[in-house]
Amino acid sequence: MHSRTFKLFHRAILERHQITCVHKDRYREICPHVLGHTDGREVALVYQFAGESTSKLPRGGQWRCFYLEDVSGAEARAGPWRSGDRHRMRQKCVDVVYVDVNTAVPNQPGRRLRLVE
């Protein structure tokens, strides 16, 4: 079974919604791009475009790898989809991809299943 946060990120990717959340005690505004598992843990490659960061967030945003166990208070919201210019490169955050915002990526089980609330 996937966590509530995993399901929220899944829906946000399919519907291209932004997410606000707290990750490692910092408020973040993100757009999730890739969702799946690494070493059996739920993980997401996200583009953070606003909020707080332990390191300086560059103007316009930056790619981040979030283990979902470190995310709390996640909520989806409408807003412009944000993405960095390097998503075309091979990502190393998610080992087993469940769903990728890029529909050209093959074998995405998260695109074949109906969302369960």
C-alpha positions, 0 to 999 in steps of 0.5 A: 500500500502506498502512503497518503502522501504518495497518492497525493503526489501521484494525483498531482503529477497526473493533473499537473498540480503544485504541492505545498508541504513541509520537508525536513522542517522547511516549508516548500512549494513544489511541482513533483515530476517523478514518483516511485521507490529507491531502496524500498522507500517512497521517493519523488523528484520535485522541482522546488520553486518557492519556500524555504531551503537548508541551502540557498534556493536559486532564483526560479527554483531547483531540482530536489529529491524528497523521501516522502517519509520526511514530508508532512502537511502536503496539499495540492493546489492549482497554479502554473506548472514549474519545471527546470531545464534539466529534466531531460537528463537522466534522473538518479533520485527514483530507482523504480519509477511509478509515474513520471510527468514525462509521458514518453517514459515507458513502463509507468504503472502509475499511469495504468491504474485508476487513482484510489482516494 
